[in-house]
């Protein structure tokens, strides 16, 4: 039976007659009707921007952070919250494919590629609250972290020092996204698989990708006694597995894109790529994606991000490895651990950060083994395939030891299809570094900025993430209401002792035993309060890291101070006296020396057993 209903289209039920264009009179009538319609209140981006502009801590001038209304920090300020992000970390999977003596030929090729340090420096543990708290401060327009005192970011110098992978060379470029058919052809040509195996694997991944487990199962058993073709296949598979677990770890958490296999076609030129720049561009994009409120996962090479936090905030998060030597990547300097604090607690700690809490130049001791790369001053775009991100060293001059000035507006990255121009721009990077005038003067003290910088930064940034009405009760304001001996004296003692112990730990095992004993004695005196109450204390305090320190080029911001301690004096055993009255403000008198001192001896009586 034929239905009388008109045919259904995407926009609903329409007529079968051909569509006619409206006449001029009909268009004028529609305009008149539209003008007399009553206006309704709008609940969109403009209203959200007005609320954020009037909120404390929000950007007043939106000329920089144009997309802040979509940022997770904007939602947090309006009362919505987001749980810590799920992390994509494959540090443990790298141990499942080891290159032992039987696979020396594969390891030699990996070592020539410049990617061998990634095998050993990847962290197996990543802290979800810590990385989530820093991700909430990432701003996509500037590709920097917005902290209470200014901007910071991961630079090319950080990548080279932390990972020891090349940051110069050819850009990693792809002309267009890889299709599944092309991915199957690459697997057959470069890995030696059959068409059926390649199709089955891409169908299981539902994308032009392969599983990391599939690579291990099919190629980890190849040794040096295999044929040359099999060794080349296994080498390409290992390199694809390596970059999929580290530099280009995406949110699939189990697979890696076959598109990177094209980079390993010629194994003799693998070391000519700027792997560090590609890793940084990929990390920038993952941080940008994670700033959206609806995103629940963070990809990228998390070892780079976590080690960067350890380097620049050593007193807050780090746990150094005493056996570290400067010839190794700086990622191995730290023992990764999970921060026990909650995400809200870390937000408030970051909101209270000061300039003195930052180690602006952490690689001063590392320069002898790894000099400063001039390409870190490059100002332009970095790329990883179709991912293009701006790189702004002029916004973080303090990380290079220079006085921070008001930077120019960030530039928007060009379209990825203009890859040839970007590659040429990168190849002539020496023509696009910051000139001496743009770099400014060297800092007189760490973290120095021009006088008008903070007023400008307060106007264009979102400095405070946790709203004041949602903070925990034990904040800085709450501390001020506590008794003075609890709020000020105790806190200052703990801070001084922790700072001293951090200095000792960062010094490593190359210090003398007298230095360790003196530092521990000093920390004990600080915690006991004898450094403030006893005028006859002969142990000097370490020189605090103040703004009057020499230039960072001659002395790092955090370095072990020089102590001169007297030989340890003999310590008399404590007398067994009755504890003094705790309510008495006067300290108990010291016992008299010599054998005539009165002591109280307690003897335990032996009770007879009942029979």
Secondary structure, 3 states (H helix, E strand, C coil): CCCCCCCEECCEECCCCCCCCCCHHHHHHHHHHHHHCCCCCCCCHHHHHHHHHHCCCCCCCCCCCCCHHHEHHHHHHCCCCCCCCEECCCCCHHHHCCCCHHHHHHHHHHHHHCCCHHHHHCCCCCCHHHHHHHHCCEECCCCEEEECCEEECCCHHHHHHHHCCCCCCECECCCCCCCHHHHHHHHHHHHCCCHHHHHHHHHHHCCCEEEHHHHHHHHCCCCCCCCHHHHHHHHHHHHHHHHHHCCCCCCCCCEEEHHHHHHHCCHHHHHHECHHHHHHHHHHHHHHHHCECCCCEECCCHHHHHHHHHHHCHHHHCCECCCCCCCCCHHHHECCCCCCCCHHHHHHHHHCCCHHHCCCCCCCCCCCCCCCCHHHHECEEEEECCEEEEECHHHCHHHHCECECCCCCCCCCCCHHHHHHHHHHHHCHHHHECCHHHHCCECCCCCCECCCHHHHHHHHCCCCCCCHHHCCCCCHHHHHCCCHHHHHHHHHHHHHHHHHHHHHHHCHHHCCHHHHHHHHHHHHHHHHCHHHHCCCCCCCCCCCCCCCCCCCCCCCCCCCCCCCCCCCCCCCCCCCCCCCCCCCCCCCCCCCCCCCCCCCCCCCCCCCCCC
